[in-house]
Amino acid sequence: MSTPQRAFSGNADTQNLARQVNIFLFDLKNEATEHGFKSDDSWTLQLATDADMVSLRRNHYPMVSVKLCPDALLNVFQQVKGKLQQALSMQEVELTVDDLTRDGITQMTAYPAVKLRK
């Protein structure tokens, strides 16, 4: 899922966003099943630039990502976090489409959360 998607207006926009959320969650579920995730394993969700993705791909596996226009990306990110029952940080709550555009953030990625041993 690396092709940029274009959001539509009105009801089509809502349907397109819901579809993107469902596709992303479906892909996460498939990756989790394929890689033997346990019930207590979780995903780290992150917004990233194209440059960030190079490093993330090198350091994390498996990974699911999607590239969207900024307005759709922010909505999909917030909805996926909600569906995964992950709270938005204060920084994430305050994000705007202008912030994403200014910072060049074009992708959302998910990779397994690393558990640190004590």
Residue pairs with C-beta under 8 A, 6 or more apart in sequence:
1 23
1 24
1 27
1 64
1 65
1 66
1 67
2 65
2 66
2 67
2 107
3 67
4 67
4 68
4 69
4 106
5 16
5 20
5 66
5 67
5 68
5 69
5 72
6 69
6 72
7 13
7 16
7 17
7 68
7 69
7 71
7 72
8 16
16 72
17 72
17 75
17 76
17 79
18 79
20 66
20 68
20 72
20 76
21 76
21 79
21 80
21 83
23 66
24 64
24 66
24 76
24 80
24 108
24 110
25 80
25 83
25 84
27 64
28 43
28 64
28 84
28 110
31 62
31 64
32 41
32 43
34 62
35 62
35 112
37 112
41 112
41 113
42 84
42 86
42 112
42 113
43 84
43 110
43 111
43 112
43 113
44 110
44 111
44 112
44 113
44 114
45 77
45 80
45 81
45 84
45 86
45 108
45 109
45 110
46 56
46 108
46 109
46 110
46 111
47 73
47 77
47 95
47 100
47 105
47 107
47 108
48 56
48 65
48 105
48 106
48 107
48 108
48 109
49 103
49 104
49 105
49 106
49 107
50 104
50 106
50 107
51 104
52 107
53 65
53 107
53 109
56 63
56 109
56 111
57 63
60 111
60 112
61 111
62 111
62 112
63 109
63 110
63 111
64 109
64 110
64 111
65 107
65 108
65 109
65 110
66 73
66 76
66 107
66 108
66 109
67 106
67 107
68 76
68 106
68 107
68 108
70 97
70 100
70 101
70 105
70 106
71 97
73 100
73 105
73 106
73 107
73 108
74 95
74 96
74 97
74 100
76 108
77 92
77 108
78 88
78 92
80 108
80 110
81 87
81 88
81 92
99 105
100 106
